[in-house]
Amino acid sequence: MGTMTSPYMPERSVTTYDLFNVVTATRNDVSTVLTKVEVMSAQQALTSAQLSDIELRLRTVQAAVPDGLAARLTAVERWQWRTSGALAAIGMAFGLLGGWLGTLIAHLH
């Protein structure tokens, strides 16, 4: 069985120069990650501010809608649901009637 080698563990002795290179590379990686976190934090702050502005605008619009208009809109929506339900029931009744008539005609012939 062979021995496992890692690209991070040299087979020779580790020098301070090797440690310095690894620490420097790690420092650069951490610096890159911190820069990305700062950018994401700035974007999140901007998004949060925009969301607050949108919520404020929505509350303003909702407060500006007269009560009579909201009641009329509710009545229109209720009428649409009732009408679609009634048309569905009528369509079902005609479908059943057509099926029954088709069966009746088929038995007569």
Secondary structure, 3 states (H helix, E strand, C coil): CCCCCCCCCCCCCCCHHHHHHHHHHHHHHHHHHHHHHHHHHHHHHHHHHHHHHHHHHHHHHHHHCCHHHHHHHHHHHHHHHHHHHHHHHHHHHHHHHHHHHHHHHHHHC
